[in-house]
Amino acid sequence: WHAPSKSSGSPVMCSFISNTLSLLCLCALVTLYGVQSQTGTYGERGSDLGIQVFQQVAQSKPLENVVLSPHGVASILGMLLPGAQGETRKQLLTGLRYKKTGPYRMLKKLHKKLTSKSNQDTVLIANAMFSQKGFPMEKDFLEASRANFECETRGLDFSDPQAAADEINEWVNNKTKGHIPSLIKADMLDPALTRLVALNSIYFKGLWKSRFQPESTKMRTFTAGNGRVLKVPMMSQLSVVNIGVATTPQGVKYKVIELPYHGNSVSMLIALPSDEDTPLSKVVPHVNTAAVYNWTKTMHSRKVRLHIPKFSADAEVDLEAPLAALGITDMFSQDKADFSHLSTEPVHVSKALQKAKIIVNEDGTKAAAATTAVLLTRSSPPWISVDRPFLFLIRHNPTGTILFMGQMNQP
């Protein structure tokens, strides 16, 4: 768990944060070394693998804050898929639950929907491959990457790892609008062996459909995952929200709240155990896209007084161990990796890394408050207070894609 980087204190960053309600950004990285010696939409299938990766990480850090992009995990594997053959390809298809014939038409459609004009101010997705100058890549692989993921390609000289890392980090910094200023270190790049670095970045900035008034934010108590009682800035609003109750197969009940973003195509979903003494770890393992779909079908609109903490988190996740635990192992093995459709030169994945960041606040912009009339009510609606560890998901509703997911133990 990292403290925020020093750059987050810059005047530009501070003014940006104060003017947005919620922004998340992420980059996933895969480095390839050359060796010289159930049903559901495609958005949901890929997201399910990413959710399983999240669950692996959350299980190993039950009392920490964790944030990850399930769609980012699926994207980077989807980009490598056209280059994979044999058992390596089979493991990727099984993990992603994609059809053998190749999911590319569907992935292309999904990418188009997520990056459509209606989302252009909210969701920015960018993909790139940086290859060693002169490294021979198969034409079909390059064409598939461009057609399905609008992937840009660029030649680099990895014999100077620092210069190569600087150029990659500059790309990441630009694509995430400065929120992830650097992703890789020079020592991750082997000057003699690195052949390809594949990158996926997702930047999300959403404005609540019903904004929280900053003057309603007050310091209130939050019981952290370790049992400590903290005072945190808690946002508050009286509004109509979708809420519901779900149950795990073991009978653990948990509340679900939906907070739509402006435009309605993306929502934040919050889940927290109904019983205050039940740890969040009893709920996390049972979440998948089918469960989330059921939440959206069984929720009902209710007028409530909602309290939710302002929070921010950033995390770096090494994807190799969680992917290996899910059966995706061969691509990391120098002896077993088969990327013969990517290059005539044998390569394997040496590093798979994801960095993600989230900031959630009231939204300091001059958004017109369409909820003014609601605030004048005299009735006494129930209070819903998110005052203990909770799970959050950012979902693209038309496709069911989970863009981000996190557990918040300590805001």
N, C-alpha and C positions, 0 to 999 in steps of 0.2 A: 504494500500500500504506500503510495507516494504522497508526500506533501505537494501542494500545487507548485508548479515551476515558478521561478522568480519572474519570468516574463509576464505571468498573469497579473502582476501588479502594475503593469505599464498603464499610463493614462489612457491610451487608445483602448486597451482591453477593458479597463474599468468602465469607461463610458459606454462601450459596446454592451457589456453585461447589464448595465443599468437600463439600457434601452430595449432589452429583449426579455421575453419571458422564459424561453426555454431554448437551449441550443445544445446539440450533441454533435460530436464529430468523432470519426474513427478512421484508422487506417489498419489494414491487414497486410502482412508482408510474407512472401515466401521467397526464399533464396534457393536456387538450384545450383548444385555443384557438378561440374563435368568431372568424370573420373578418367584420368588418363592412365593410370595403372588400372403400408396402409393407403390409402388413396388420399387425395387432397390436391389442391392446386400446386403448381410447381413452386410458387412462392412459399406455400406451407410446407412442402416436402423438404426443401432446402433449409427453411427456418427450423424444422424439427431437429435436423442434425445439429444446427447451431445451438438450439436450446439444450440438447444433450451435452454439448461441449460446456455450455454455461453451468449445467447441473454438476458436471464433474468438478469444475472449478469451485462452485459454491459449496460442494460437499467437503472440499479440502480446506475451505475458509469460511466455516459456518457463522463466525461472529464478525466477519469483515464486510466492508462494502465491496461489491463486485459489479462491474459494468462491462457489457460485451455486445457486439452486433452479430446476432445469429445470421442475418442475411449476408454480412461481410464474410463470415466463414464459408457459407455456401458459394458465394461469388468467386472466391479465390480458388476453391476446388473445381467449380464449374469452368473457370478459365483454363485450368490445367487438363481437364477431362479430354478434350479433343486430341491431346498429345499422348494420352496414356493408352497402353495396350495390355492384353493378357490379364494376369491376376491384379495388377495395379489398377487397371480400369474397372475390373469387377468389384474391387473393394470400394472404389469411389462411387460407382453406381448403386451398390447395396447400401452404403452409408447415406447417400442422398435420396434413395428410393426412386431413382430415375429409371426410365425404360432403357433396355439394351440398345434399341435402335438409335438412341441419341436424343437428348431432350432439347436440342439447340433451337428449334423453332419456338418452343414454349418459353425458353429462357430469353430469347430475343424479344418476344411479346411482353414478358414480365419486365425486362429492363426498360422497354418503351413506356409501359404503364407507370412505372415508378418515377421515370424522368420526364413524364408528360408535362405539357405547358401548365396544366392546373396545379402541378406540384413544384414548378420551377423555382419559386421563392422559398420553398420549405425543404425539399430534399434535393441534394446534389450528390450524384454518384459518379466517380471517375475511376477508370481502370488504366493501368499502364504496365508495359513490360520493358525492362531495361536489360539489354543483352550485351555480352562481351562483343566488341567490334570484331567482325569476321566469324562469329559463331554461326554455324549453318542451321537455320530453322526451316522446317518443312512448310512449304507454301500453303498447304491446306490448313495447317494449324494456325498460321498467322491470319488467314482469311476468316477462319471460324471465330477467332478472338475479336477481330474487327467487326464482323457481322453481328455477333451475338452480344458483345459487351462494349462495343464502340471503344475498343482497347487501343490506346496509342502505343507505338513502339519506338524505342530510342536506343541507339548504340552508345555504349560507355566503355571506358578503359579501366577494367578492374585491377590492372597492375598498379594503379595508384588508388588504393582503397579509400583514402581520405577524400580525394577529389570526387570519386564515384559516390561516396556516402553523402557528400555535400550536395551533389546534384539531385540525388534521390530525395534528400530531406527538403530541398527547395521545392520540388514538385509537391511533396506532401503538405508543406507549409502553405503553398498557394491554393491547393485544392481544398484544404480545411480552413481557409481564410485565417490562417495564423493560429488556430487553436491547438493544433499538434505541430509545433515548430520543428520537431525532429523525431524520426522513427527508428533509424538504424545508426549503429556506431561502426566506424571503420573496421574494428576488429571482427565484425561479423562477416566481412568480405575477405575471402582468401585470394590474394593477388594472383596466384597461379591457377586456382581451380574454379572460381566463381564464373558461371556462364550466363545466368539469368536471374533477375529479381522481378517477381510479379507483384503488382500492388493493386489494392482496391481501397478506395477511400469513400466514406459516406459522411456527409455533413448534413445535419438536420437543424433547422431553426423553426420552431413552431410558436405561433401566438395563440393563446387560449381563445376559444370561442367566447367564453365568459370570463373576462379577466378578473384577477383579484385586485382589490384596491389596496395600494401600499399602506394607507393609513389604518387598514384593518389588521395589518401584520403586528402580532404582539409576541413577546417572549413567553413561551409556555413549556410545560414539561414533556419530555420524550424519554421513554425507558429504552435504553440501548440494548443491543443483543447480549451484552455481558451483565445486564441487570442494573447498571448504573443509571441514575436518574439525572438527565441533563436539562438545561434550559436552552431552547432553540427558538429561532424566529419562525413562528407558525402563521402561515397565511390563512385567511378566513374569508368565506363568502356565503351568502344566503342565495341558493340557486336551485334550479331543477337539474338533477343529474340522474344518469342511469345507474342503479345499484342492484346487486343481487347477492345470493348466498349460494356457494357451491360446496360439495363434500368430496373428500378424497375417498378412494376405495376402502381405507381403514376407518372411515366415519368421521374424519376431522373436518369440521365446518370452517369455512373462511369467507370473508366478505370480499366482494369485488365491486370496484367503483370505476366508471368510465368518465374520463374528462376529454371531450373532443377539442381538437385544435381548429382554428379558423379554416374554413373550407370543407370541414367534415370528412375529408378522405383519410385523415390520420388521427388516431386517438391515443391517449395514454390510459392504460388500464392498471389499476392498483389492486393488489390482493394482500389481505392480511388476515391471520387467524382470528376467528370470532372470539375464542376464549383467550383472555389476556395471558394466561399461563402457558399457552401452546407455543413452542418455538417455531419460527418461520421454516426451519429445516424439515418440519413435518409436512409442509405444503409444496415446497420447491420441486421435489422429485416427481410430483404428479402433474406438472404443467406441460402441456404440449399444444399444438395448434388446434387439435380437435376439442380439447378442453376449453381453449380460449373461444373457439367458435360457439360452443355451447353457452359460455358466459354471455356472449352478445345476444343469444336468442332468448335467454331466460331472465335477463335484467328487466327492470321496469323503472319508469321515470318517477322520481320522488322529489319533493321540495325538501331540502335539508340545509342545515348550517354545517358547512364543511370546514374542517381544519386540516391543513396539510403542510408539512414543513418545507421551507425553502431548502434545497440541498444541491450539493455539487459533488462529483466524484470523478476520479480518473484512475484508470488501471491499465496495466500491461499484462497480457496473457500469452504465455508460450503454448502454442496449440498442439505441439507434438504429442505430449503425454495424453491429453484428453482425446485426441483423434485416434491414437493407438489403442486406447481403452475401448473405443467404439469399432475396432476392427480395421481401421485405415492405417496400416503399418508399412506395407511394402514401399510406398513412395519415399519413405525416409531411409530405406536401406540401400547402401551402396551396391550390394550384391543382387538385391531382388527388384529394385525399381525398374519399371519398363516404360520409358517415355519415348519409344521408338517412332511414334507418330509426331513427336515434337522435334526430334533431331536425330541425325545418324550417329551422333556422338552420345555414348551412354551418360545419362545424368540422373541425379537423385535430389530430393529436397533436403537441404541441410538445416533450414531454419524456418519455422512458421510462427509468426508473431502477430499479435493484434494489440493496438492501443486504442482506448476509447475514453471519451470525456463527456460528462453531462453537467449541465447547469440548469436548474429549474428555479424560477422566481416569479414574481407577480405579473410581470410584463409592464415595464415603465413607459411603453410607447403611448401615443395619443390615440389608441384604438377607441372607437365609439362604443360606449357601454350600452349594449342593447338590453341589458338586464335591469335597468333602472326601476322599471315598474315593479319587478319582483321584489326589490329591496324595500318597497313601501308596505309590504304585507304586515298585518298585525297578528297573524296566527303564530303559534309557537311550534315550529317544525322540529323534528328530531335532530340531534347533533351527531355528526359522524366525525370522529377525531382520529387521524392517522398518527397516533402518538407512541407507536412501538414499531419494531422492525417490519418492513414491508417489501413486497416484490413489485417491480414496475415493468411494464412492457410498452414499447411504442409500436403500434400496429398500423400498417397500411390496409385500411378496411376493404377496399375493392378486391384485393388479391389475397388477403390474409397473411401477407408477409410481415414477419417480426423484424423490424429494423434495428431495434435496440432492446436490451433486457438487463435488469439489474436487481440486486438486493441491497437495501439500505438498512444497515444496522445502527449507524450513527451519522445523522445528517451533519 
